[in-house]
Each structure stands twice: as C-alpha cells, then as structure tokens.
Amino acid sequence: DAGDTAAGTGTEDVPRVLEHLVDQSLLQVADTPTGTRFRMLETVREFSTARREAAGETDRAVDGFLAWARDFGVAHHDAAFGADPFAPLERIRAEQDNLAQALRYALARADGGTVAATGAVLGGLWIVESNYQRVMTLASETGRVLSHFRPGPDLLEATRTALALCTTYTFLLEGPRAVRSLVALRRLPPAPPDTLVRAAAVVLGAAPEDRSALYELCDSDEPLVAGAANAVVSYFWENAGDLDSALKAARRTLEAFEQRKLPYLQAVAHARISELCLEVERGEEARRHLLAVLPVLERLGTWPDLVGIRWWLVLASLQVGDVDEAEHWLEQTAPARADEPVGTLTYGLGVRAEILLARGEVEAGLRLWRRGVDLLVNAEGPIFGVDVDPSQDQWTLEAKAVTVVAHAQYGRLDLVEELTGELPQRLWALLTSPAAQPPYLV
C-alpha cells in the first residue's frame, strides 16, 4: 500500500519510495530541462488526500511543504532583477504550480512568512512575464497578511521584495499614494540600497507625498537609486507633455542599470527609451534600442513582450521609411492565438493596417482599422486580460480615435461617420475630467 510504504520514511528513503510509487503507476515521471519531475493523476491525488486526512497527517505534510516554499522564496526572491536572471527564472517557472499552491495554503493560514517568500518570487516572475492580471490578484490577496507581518532577519529581504513589487504595481495603475503595502514597506528596517529592491524601496517611499524629494533622488550617488528614480520621473515628464525631459530621464535610467550589468533592467530601460523615441518619431534611435532588448527577452522566454517588441520594430521601420524591414519584423511575430485577449489581437491588426497604408493599399489598411474597432466594441471578455466595462474602456476609445485619424488622412471620413459623431463628447469628457481617469492614461 502506498500510504503504508511512505509512512515513517526518512529523507534517505525518498528515492526508494518514489521508485515504488512509479512502479505501481501512482506517479508519472517526466524529464524536463530542470530535471526529473513527478506528477499525480487527479484521481490518485484525491485518493491520497483522503488517506492523508484519515491518518491525521495533513498538518505535518503541509508544514513541510510550506517550509520548502519559504526556503525557495528566500533563495530566489529577487532573482529576476539580478545579474544572472536566466537560470533562476527557469527554476522558478518549473516550481510555479507548487509555489502557487503554497501561497494558497499560506493565505488560508495567515502565514506571513510563506506569503512573503512565495509572493516575492511569483511576483517577480509574473512582472518579468508581463502577467499583470496575476500581479494584480497577488497584490490584492496578500496585502492584508503582509501588512500585519513582522519578519525576522531570515525573511526580511523576501518581505521587502514582496511589498516593493505590490507597491510598484499599485502605483502604476492607481498613481502614487500611501497604500497598505507602502506603509508596511516603510515600517521595515532600512538597508543600504545595494540591490534593486532596496533601492526601489527608497524611491517608493519618496514618491507619494514629496515630488521634490523624488527628483533629488534622480541625482543620487547610488546608481540603483538614481536609476529607479529616473525611471519613475520619466513617466511624470511624459504625463506633463515634456518628452525631451522624459527621454533624458530614461537614458539616465539605462546608464545606472548598465553600471550594475542587470540584464532584465537594462532591457526595460532600452524599451522605455524606444517607446519615447517612437512618440517623437525618432525611428532609427528607437530601432537601436529595440534591437538591444530582443536577445534578453529571447533568453528570458517572455513571449508576449517579445511579440510586442517586434511590433514596435515594425513601427520604427515604418518611421524611417523601410517598409520591407517592417514586413520582415511583422513576419517574426507569432500567429495570433485563439486565447489571446482581444486588445492584443486588435493591436496586431493596427500594426498590419499601417503596413498596408505604407504600401499604398489604402482601402485594405483602413478596413483593418475598422475591424479592430469592431472587435473591441463587441468584445465579450477582458480587453487586455483585465475586466473593464467596454463602454468605459479607454483602450477602445484610443482605437476609435486612431481609426478616425487614419481615415481623415486619406479623405475617407465617410466610412467612420458614427465614430466621428461619437468622439468629440467622449474626448471632451476625458480631457476635462482627468481626475476621474486612470493615472497611467492621463
């Protein structure tokens, strides 16, 4: 009996027990890039769970599982933002399901140490993968437990990482303010800003109340503090309409991260510079920075961002008048997947529309823009993986505005009369009531 076989075994007996369970088809074996993995069929899992409960072994088993998860989180909590993120991220991906299960157990038990350790490592992975829906859920679910947790020395840095990631994500969506995670972050003992997380904690602490302090941090002698501060300030300048100052801050961010040779953060800074260059139509400079991002994302295996960068390369190529190069990069994007959010699908349609227009295929290009709007208006699910009322969704409004502009450029406003009748009132409301809009949009 499997339960009897496993009962009372020590660590040295684990390989023998696993082999016995495999021989009886109670475990499945898979060879993966991260080593041999063992999986249970769901029916076997349910049977085993019932036997474990009957034997009164559940608490002991969960205790051991959570101890493993805490140790793993402490070891890898900030791996995504270090000098060599590639191998650790593969290991984290391999353990993602186990870590997510440990987080669920820890939340149910209000186990702050395990919530901090698993939340930090999962949050880092999901931010690198641009899985913002999961980061948003993580910040919402862990906030209360972490705000009441007082970590000891062994869990201090993992807790700092979890709180910094949650605070950063909340600031991006809702703007700088004294949220629960920031209050808990400020309560932690200070530490020298010699890692990105520690530097980010300094910058986040200055962001909500005192903009002047944040601008002073842009000139800090600590490279990581200066880099993180300039990254934030570049968005402030952009929102104020000063794109030259925004670009200057983004370039300073890159310089700071290059000093410490942090691949993922350098890629983020390159991407930010290219984004701003595309806005001011500096296509050649944007292309240089985008080409620096590609090899890092390829090694990180972040598919959505990789496709996005290739789409931006299409736009940069169009800005410099190289339509053949634009089509080359378009061919490098993966075919649309059935499970993709409609916002991603329509963004791809817009990119393809611009190539058709550049080729002189005006009717086909404008048709794609109108098709993208139709998909957004009639979307049944989340636009970009986040639930928003389609009638209030600003991405849909943006697509409608761009579609009207495209038709106006080619003298075909007759094809979008309904949109041209709708937009003035919608845009007026947006511009006259900025306080009601998400900060990242304003």
N, C-alpha and C positions, 0 to 999 in steps of 0.2 A: 504494500500500500504506500502511495507517495507520501501521505501525511506521516505515516509511521517511519518511513525512510528518512524524512527530513528532521524529525523530532530529535532534539538533543544533539544535533551535529555541531561540530565546531568549524571554525573558518577553514581549517586544513581539509575538512571533509567535503567542502562545497563542490569542487570539481567532480568528485565521485558521485555525489547526489545529482548534479546536473546531468552527468552522463547517463545515470539510471533513468531519469525522467525523460530524456531524449529517446532512449531505447524503448520506452513504453509509449512513445508518441504523445506525451503530455506537454512537451516543449518542442517548439520549432526552432531550428538553427539557421542563421543567415550570416554569411561572410560579408562584411561591409568595409569601406575604406578605413573605418575607425576600429576595426576588429570584429570578433565574433559576437553576435547579438542573439539573445534568446527571447522568444515570444510565446505567449499562450493564445490558444483559441479562446474566444469569448466564453464558450460553454465550459471549458476547463477552468477559466478564471472564476466563473460564477461558482462552480463546484468547490474549488479550492477556498474561495472566500467563505462559503458556508461552513466548510470543515474547520477553517481557522477560527471563525466566530464560535463554533461549538466547543472548540478546545480552549477558548479564552486566551488566544494568542494574538488577537488583533492589536492591542495596545503595544505589545512588545515589538511586533513586526513594524508597525507604523513609526514607533520611536527610532528603530534602527534606520528605516528609510529616510526619515527627516534628518537624522544625524549625518547620513551620507550627503543629502541635499545641501545642508548647511556647509559642510566641508567643501563641497564642489563650488558653491557660490562664493565662499571666502577666497578660494584659489583663483577664480576666474571672473570676479565681479566687474572688473574694468578692462578685461582682455581686449574688447573690441576697439578700445581707444589707445592701445599701447603701440610699441614699436614693431611688434610682430603679431598682428591680429589674426592671421590666416589660419594657422593650425588650431589655435584655441576656439575659433568660431566654428570650425568643422566639428570639434568635440562637443561644443555646446549644442549645435544642431542635432547631433546624434542623441543627446540626452534630453532634448526639448520636451518630449512627451512625459518623461519621468519627472523633470523639473516642474512642469505644469501641474502634474498630479500632486507633487509635494507641496506646491503653493496652495492648491485647493485644501489639502489636509491642514496646512498651517493656518490658513484663514479661518477654517472651521474651529480650530483650537485657539485662535488669537495668539499664535506662537510668533511673536515679533521677530525673533532671531531668524527663523526659517523664512518668514515673509520677506525680510530684508535681503537675505542671501539669494533666494531664488528670484525675487523681484528684480534685483540688480542685474543678474546675469541674463534673465529673459528680456528685461527692458533694453539692455544693450544690444542683444541680438535683434530684437524687433525694430529698434531705431535704425540699425545698420541696414536692415531689410526694408525699411520704409513701411513697415506694417503698422500704420498709425492707429488702425481700429483696435488692435490688440494693446498698443501702448495706452490708448485712452481708457480701455477697460481696466488695465493694470493700475493706472493712476487712481481711478475711481474706487477699485476694490481694496487697494492696500492702504489708502490714505489714513483711515481711522486707526488701524492697527499700528502703523508706523508712527503716527503722531503720539501714541501712548507708550512707545517702546523706548527704553533707556539702555542702549547697547553697552556691553563690556568691551574691553580693548580688542578682543578677538573678532568682534562683529562690527566694530566702529566704522571701518572703511567701506564695508559692504553696505551698511546702513546709509552712509553718506552718498554712496553711488545711487542707491535706490531712490533716495529723496531728491537728489540733484536731477535725475532723469525725469521723475514725475513733475518736478517744478518747471523744468525746461519745457516739457511738452505742454503743460498748462499755460505757461507764458505765451507760447507760440499761438495757441488757439484763442486764449482769452485776454492776452495782454498782461504786462507785469502788475502783480498785485500780491498782497500778503496772504497767500493761500496756506492751507493747513500744512502742506509738505514743506513750504518755505519756513514757516515758524519752527517746525521740527528740525529743519536743516540748520537754522541759526543757533539752535539750542545745543548742537553737538560741539565738543571741544575743538577749537581751531587747530589747524595743521598747516605746515608750510606748503605753498601752492606748487608742489613739485610733480603733481600728476594733473591730468586734465580735470578730473572730478574735483579735486581740491581747489583748483583754480576756478572752475565753474561755480563752486560754492561761494567763493569770494565775490564773483561778478553777479551772481543771482541775488546775493544779499544786498547789493547796492542798487539793483535795477528798479524796484517798485517805487521807492519814495524819493530818491535823490538822483536825478539825471546828471547833475554836475559831478557827483562822485563817480558815476559810471564813466563819464567822458575822461575823467582824470586817470582811471584805470587803463585807458587805451594807451597811455604813455608809461605804463608800469615797467620797471626793470625786470620783472618776472615775465619771461616770454609767454608762458601759457596764460597768465592773467591778461596780458596785453592782447593776445590772440583771441581769447574768448570775449573780451570786452569789445574789441573792434568788430567781431562777428555780430554782436547784438546791435552795436551802433550803426552798422551798415544798413540794417533794416529801418532804424529810426530816420536816417538820412533819406533813404528811398521813400519812406512814407511822407516825408516833408517835401518830396519832389526834387531834392538835390542829389542827382545821380552821380555827379562827379565826386562829391564827398563820400557817397556810398561806395563807389569804386575804390577810392583811396583807402577807406577802412577795410574793405575786403582784401585788398592787396597786402595790407599790414597784417591781416589775419594769416594769410598764406606765409608771409615771411616768418612770423612767430612759430607756426607749426613746422615749417621746414627746418628751423633751428633744432628742433627736437626729433625730427625724422619720424613723424607719426603718419603712416600711410593713409589711413582712413580719413583723418582730419585734414591732411593735405588735399585729398580728393574732394572733400566737402568745400574747402576754400576755393579750389580751382573751379568747381561747379558754380559756386556763388559768383565768382568774377565773370564767368562766361554768361551767367544769367543776366547780369547787369550790362555786359557788353552787347548782348542781343537787344536789350531795351534801347540802347543808344546807337544801334546799328554799326557796331564795330565788329563786323563778322569775322574778320581774319584773326583778331585777338581772341574772340570767343572760341574759334576753332582750335587755336593752340591750347587753350586751357582745357577744352573738352577732350582733346586727344591725350592730355595728361591724366584725365580721370579714367578713361577706358580700361587700361591694364589693371588698375587697382580694383575696379568693380568686377572685372572678369575673374580675378583671383578670389574675391570675396563671394562670388556666386550670387550677387544680388540682382536677379533677373529684372524686376520692374524698373529699377534705376538704370540698369544697363540699356534697356529699350528707350527710356526717357532721354538718356544722353545721346543715343543715336538719332532720335528725333530732333534734338537740339542741333546736332551736326547737320541735319538736313536744312534747318532754318539758317544756320551760319553759312552754309554753302550757297543758299539762295541769296543771302545778303551780299555776297561777293560776286554774284552772277554766275556761279558754277553749277548749272542745273544738272550736268552729268554726275558730278560729285554728290549732289543732293540725292539723285536717284540711287547712287551706289549705297549711301548710308540708309536710305529707305529700305533697300533690299536686305540690309543687315538686321533690320528689326524682325522679330519673330512674328509669324502669322497670328492674327487675333484669336484669342481663346474664348470658348463659349462661356466660361465662368468669369470673364473679365468684367469689372464694373463698367457701366455704360459711359461714365466720364472718360475712362481710359480709351474706350473704343472711339468715342467721338473726337478725342484729341488726335488720334491717329487719322481720322477722316479729314480733319482740318489740315494736318501736315500734307496729306496726299492732295488735297484741294489746292494748296499753294504751289505744289509742283506742276499740276495741270495748268494753273493760271500762268506760271512762268513759261510753260511750253506753248502758250497761246491757245490752249484748249479751254476757252472761257466758259462755254456752256457746261461742260463736264465738271470743271472746277467749282462753279457756283452751285451746281446740283449737289455736289458732295457737302458743301457748307449747309445747304438747306436740309439735307438728310441728317446731318449731325444734330441740328436743332430739333428736328422731329423726334430723333431717338431720345434726346434729353427730356423733351416735353412729355413724352409718353412713357418714360421710364417707370417700371413697376418696383424696382429695387433701389438701393442706395446709389447715388451718383458716383462717388469715389469711395465706396465701401463704408460710408457714414450716412446714417439715416437723416435726411433733411426733407422737409416738405418741398416738392418740386416747384410749387408756386412761389416759394420764398428763396429758392436756391440761387445763390449769386453766380455759380458757375454757368447755369443755364442763361442767366441774364448776360453774362460776358459773351457766351457763344452767339446769342442773338445779336448783340451789338457788333461783333466782328463780322457776322454774316451780312448785316446791313452795310457795313463799311465796304466789304468786298463787292457787293452788288453796286454800290454807289460808284466805286472806282471804274466799273465797266458799263455804267449807264443803264443798269437793269433793275432799278428800284421797283419797277412794276411787278417783279416777281416776289417781292417781300413787302407788299403793301400792309399786310396785317402787322408785321413786326414794326414797321416804321410808324404805324399808328399807336402801337403799344409802348414803345421805348421811351419817348420823352417824359411821360409821367413817372415811369419806373425809375429812370435815371435821375430825375429831379428829386424824387424821394430819397434815393440813395445818397446823393451829394449834399442835400440839405439836412439830413439826419444822420451824420456819421457816427454819433454815439450809439446808435441802435445796430450798427454793423459790426461784424467780427473784426478785431484789430488787424489780423493779417490781410484782410481785404482793404480796409481803409488805407 
